[in-house]
Amino acid sequence: MRHTRKIYWIVGGFFLVVILAVSANSSNSLSTTATTSPSSATASTSVDIQVGNSASISIRKPESIVSSPVVQNTAPTQTHFGIRTKTSGCVANQTLPDPDCSPGAVLTTDTSVICVSGYTQTVRNVPDSEKQQVFAEYGIPWSEHSGYEVDHIISLELGGSNDISNLFPESYSIQYNAHVKDSFENYLHSQICSNKIPVAVAQTEIATDWLKYYLAWKNGTDVPPPAPQVAPTPTPATTQVSNTSSAAYYTSSYGSSRYYYPASCSAWKNLSPKYLVSFPSLDALLVKYPNQTLSPSC
């Protein structure tokens, strides 16, 4: 027991001498090095204390948590298809929205964003308060909201905005209802994501008179596409014949076109001159457009 106590006294005395030596001898100064862990969860500081030529003692103490940098998302500039001139007395229960109340608005025309699976879930944000305001503007009691869809005029999958100017209460009970428009939106989305029509053309079709273009799609008729309001004009097809008098067959180079027309069928004259393509023979036409079929109008 006495031997053990003697050892304790010796060890204690040694450390006391070391501490006094550190305090008294300025030449044996403390060298401190602090390093911060790169971890984003918890950082620590390492302090190395070296006394003379003796081994250093390393002490680590925790510091504050280092946060990852926050990336601020800047919302794209929204493009409106018109100016809202009314916020009440809007015409309800029609196939098309009241343009004075709901002219439509675009959030983006970037197909690299729009065509990504799940994109709409990342931007959809229409709270009930905004939906109730839409119903109030169209004079429809909120208690009847189950019979309507608060529709994005330019759908999110086509780059539309959540702005109230792009919303209207679309009925489920009329002939060309919300479900019909949804199917046309899906079709246009597939067209722009397969590079068959420019996104701005699809946005303009759906915003200005979607029913006209829907019926043309379903009936297999060619309707001149609208002039895009927020995107460059699509480039016409390269195969053009300037002298149409020598042409035997016609078709449209527009992405949704599905029919060809013999020169003897006057229906080809209804095609948009911008997209009109002529060929000297049917074989030549089908080489360029193998999926085209004879127009029912002929």
Secondary structure, 3 states (H helix, E strand, C coil): CHHHHHHHHHHHHHHHHHHHHHHHCCCCCCCCCCCCCCCCCCCEEEEEECCCCCCCEEEEEECCCCCCCCCCCCCCCCEECCCCCCCCCCCCCCCCCCCCCCCCEECCCCHHHHCCCCHHHHHCCCCHHHHHHHHHHCCCCHHHHHHEEEEECCCHHHCECCCHHHEEEEECCCCCCHHHHHHHHHHHHHHHHCCCCCHHHHHHHHHHHHHHHHHHHHHCCCCCCCCCCCCCCCCCCCCCCCCHHHCCEEEECCCCCCEEEECCCHHHHHCCCCCEEEECCHHHHHHHCCCCEECCCC
